[in-house]
Amino acid sequence: MKIFSIFILLIYWSIIISAPLLSDDIKLSRIKVNQAINKFY
């Protein structure tokens, strides 16, 4: 049971840590997509 709770905590923390990084990547990719669309028009 202890190992299980530690595992959940690890997943929880990795999500908290990676979420801001992922959102930054999404913003960057959106900017790139917008720039590509603007080039076509």
Secondary structure, DSSP 4 states (H G I P E B T S, - for coil): -HHHHHHHHHHHHHHHHHHHHHHHHHHHHHHHHHHHHHHH-
